[in-house]
Amino acid sequence: MELEAEVVVVGAGIVGLATAWQLMQRFPTKSIIVVDKERSIASHQTGRNSGVIHSGIYYRTGTLKAALCVRGRSQLLDFMNDHEIPYELSGKVIVARTSEELPLLRQLFDQGQRNSVAGLRLIDGSELRRLEPEAAGVAAISSPSTGIVDYRQVAQAMADDLIRAGHLVTLGTPVDSISSDPQGVGLWRNGNKFLRGRYAIVAAGLYSDILAYRSGLSRNPRIVPFRGEYWSIDNGRPLVRSMIYPIPDKRFPFLGVHFTRRLRDGAILVGPNAVLGLAREHYQRQLAKGIRVIELMPTLTFQGFWRMAFRYWKPGLAEMHRSLFPMAYLRLAQQYVPALTRDGLLPGPVGVRAQTIDVSGAMSDDFIIDQMPRVLFVRNAPSPAATASLAIGEYLIGQATQRFGW
Ligand SMILES: Cc1cc2nc3c(=O)[nH]c(=O)nc-3n(C[C@H](O)[C@H](O)[C@H](O)COP(=O)(O)OP(=O)(O)OC[C@H]3O[C@@H](n4cnc5c(N)ncnc54)[C@H](O)[C@@H]3O)c2cc1C
């Protein structure tokens, strides 16, 4: 069967849905179909993340990440207020454990100021203890504009608005590739064109490189899946009031081991670490389970992966060690919350980040958009893309307007 739509969006994660939602605001007469391979929306990164509303402090000034996080956060708050979605601006602290870390803390603070993050304060050890009595550290940044939310609820509200306005969200519909000709675009599955539209926007998360490649774009940069394993903390008394973060290692696009509170049930989680996913959707807690050789081989035969692995073999092995040995993980977590005990550290959920790596082995540190005639591809949308989703959507619609003459 051939359905018709003005714009087809591939991917019902928060980036695809926010893009469709922004499209509906800007061009109310354009018909939209969102398609996703899963039977429910937000099944992957969006539904398996830390649930943090980021402030924008971490991202290099001048990048899309920095600009779209700050703008997207404020759009997200408006959206959640309008839709009565619960969230808490509970704030967080980013901790310097030793005086050697103080210059890095200062640099991060200055970057936050440049990025126009509101309310940041440098605080000393005693104020840190007033905010987070169990945290260890000599100083910290207090970021009161950081918050928590369940992003599945946000994605659901976006999908509900689209459906109410007469658009379609079609689930259980995998797409193999996308073709384009002067009249429009076609979505293909098992050699059949099953859907036509005038334009398409693709936000396929962990499969974004494969879909781009099968549609005729470059194979690179490639997605390398990075598992993020969480531990749940239950020490009989609350060890964390809101959120405790380390100063991130600038070499990596990940934020390091942090403590967060999950809005849905109040659970305190510590994580996520960053170890190689042995499949793109590798959610089994035990690393050895859920391996998909067909997905692992392209990573293991990719030059860019090995270049990255050689460059960072030491921190990579340390992450793997801590993933396999809970006591090692505990020792790292105790540097921030010393009262944590082994008994209080319980296996928690697993998420997988879609992180692009180029042939030189560099991990992309910004959002990446690619294009072919009539189609935009989101190739890299890692954290804080959930916080920034509405601004990413707005940006994509702006790009489509310019490039496609809408
Ligand atoms: C462990 C972890 C913690 C994170 N913490 C935070 C945080 O606290 N705050 C924050 O802002 N961000 C966070 N992020 C990042 C954030 O979750 C992601 O950047 C964001 O969810 C990306 O959204 P997306 O729509 O691009 O991808 P996804 O949510 O992965 O959605 C992609 C969709 O595309 C669909 N799809 C894929 N291939 C196909 C195909 N061939 N055909 C049809 N459909 C297809 C998938 O089924 C999926 O639904 C975290 C991510 C992870 C993994």
PDBQT file of the ligand as one rigid body, heavy atoms in Angstrom, charges set to zero:
ROOT
HETATM    1  C1  LIG A 501      22.424   6.179  28.802  1.00  0.00    +0.000 C 
HETATM    2  C2  LIG A 501      21.992   7.496  28.235  1.00  0.00    +0.000 A 
HETATM    3  C3  LIG A 501      21.806   8.593  29.069  1.00  0.00    +0.000 A 
HETATM    4  C4  LIG A 501      21.411   9.826  28.541  1.00  0.00    +0.000 A 
HETATM    5  N1  LIG A 501      21.076  10.853  29.387  1.00  0.00    +0.000 NA
HETATM    6  C5  LIG A 501      20.551  11.989  28.870  1.00  0.00    +0.000 A 
HETATM    7  C6  LIG A 501      20.046  13.004  29.735  1.00  0.00    +0.000 A 
HETATM    8  O1  LIG A 501      20.012  12.845  30.944  1.00  0.00    +0.000 OA
HETATM    9  N2  LIG A 501      19.576  14.148  29.163  1.00  0.00    +0.000 N 
HETATM   10  C7  LIG A 501      19.573  14.354  27.816  1.00  0.00    +0.000 A 
HETATM   11  O2  LIG A 501      19.186  15.424  27.370  1.00  0.00    +0.000 OA
HETATM   12  N3  LIG A 501      20.011  13.377  26.981  1.00  0.00    +0.000 NA
HETATM   13  C8  LIG A 501      20.457  12.212  27.474  1.00  0.00    +0.000 A 
HETATM   14  N4  LIG A 501      20.860  11.198  26.650  1.00  0.00    +0.000 N 
HETATM   15  C9  LIG A 501      20.804  11.422  25.208  1.00  0.00    +0.000 C 
HETATM   16  C10 LIG A 501      19.393  11.324  24.676  1.00  0.00    +0.000 C 
HETATM   17  O3  LIG A 501      18.675  10.285  25.282  1.00  0.00    +0.000 OA
HETATM   18  C11 LIG A 501      19.485  11.115  23.181  1.00  0.00    +0.000 C 
HETATM   19  O4  LIG A 501      20.357  12.079  22.638  1.00  0.00    +0.000 OA
HETATM   20  C12 LIG A 501      18.116  11.282  22.504  1.00  0.00    +0.000 C 
HETATM   21  O5  LIG A 501      17.177  10.455  23.138  1.00  0.00    +0.000 OA
HETATM   22  C13 LIG A 501      18.238  10.959  21.042  1.00  0.00    +0.000 C 
HETATM   23  O6  LIG A 501      16.935  10.884  20.522  1.00  0.00    +0.000 OA
HETATM   24  P1  LIG A 501      16.695  10.259  19.098  1.00  0.00    +0.000 P 
HETATM   25  O7  LIG A 501      15.251  10.454  18.793  1.00  0.00    +0.000 OA
HETATM   26  O8  LIG A 501      17.708  10.804  18.154  1.00  0.00    +0.000 OA
HETATM   27  O9  LIG A 501      17.075   8.718  19.248  1.00  0.00    +0.000 OA
HETATM   28  P2  LIG A 501      16.243   7.487  19.813  1.00  0.00    +0.000 P 
HETATM   29  O10 LIG A 501      15.503   7.819  21.034  1.00  0.00    +0.000 OA
HETATM   30  O11 LIG A 501      17.187   6.348  19.880  1.00  0.00    +0.000 OA
HETATM   31  O12 LIG A 501      15.158   7.253  18.679  1.00  0.00    +0.000 OA
HETATM   32  C14 LIG A 501      15.488   6.749  17.395  1.00  0.00    +0.000 C 
HETATM   33  C15 LIG A 501      14.270   6.012  16.879  1.00  0.00    +0.000 C 
HETATM   34  O13 LIG A 501      14.514   5.579  15.551  1.00  0.00    +0.000 OA
HETATM   35  C16 LIG A 501      13.923   4.307  15.384  1.00  0.00    +0.000 C 
HETATM   36  N5  LIG A 501      14.577   3.623  14.254  1.00  0.00    +0.000 N 
HETATM   37  C17 LIG A 501      15.886   3.269  14.182  1.00  0.00    +0.000 A 
HETATM   38  N6  LIG A 501      16.119   2.654  13.002  1.00  0.00    +0.000 NA
HETATM   39  C18 LIG A 501      14.954   2.637  12.332  1.00  0.00    +0.000 A 
HETATM   40  C19 LIG A 501      14.566   2.129  11.058  1.00  0.00    +0.000 A 
HETATM   41  N7  LIG A 501      15.444   1.524  10.237  1.00  0.00    +0.000 N 
HETATM   42  N8  LIG A 501      13.271   2.260  10.680  1.00  0.00    +0.000 NA
HETATM   43  C20 LIG A 501      12.369   2.883  11.500  1.00  0.00    +0.000 A 
HETATM   44  N9  LIG A 501      12.679   3.365  12.719  1.00  0.00    +0.000 NA
HETATM   45  C21 LIG A 501      13.956   3.257  13.122  1.00  0.00    +0.000 A 
HETATM   46  C22 LIG A 501      14.173   3.606  16.719  1.00  0.00    +0.000 C 
HETATM   47  O14 LIG A 501      13.276   2.544  16.920  1.00  0.00    +0.000 OA
HETATM   48  C23 LIG A 501      13.983   4.748  17.700  1.00  0.00    +0.000 C 
HETATM   49  O15 LIG A 501      12.662   4.822  18.191  1.00  0.00    +0.000 OA
HETATM   50  C24 LIG A 501      21.241   9.961  27.137  1.00  0.00    +0.000 A 
HETATM   51  C25 LIG A 501      21.415   8.855  26.310  1.00  0.00    +0.000 A 
HETATM   52  C26 LIG A 501      21.755   7.639  26.838  1.00  0.00    +0.000 A 
HETATM   53  C27 LIG A 501      21.854   6.452  25.944  1.00  0.00    +0.000 C 
ENDROOT
TORSDOF 0
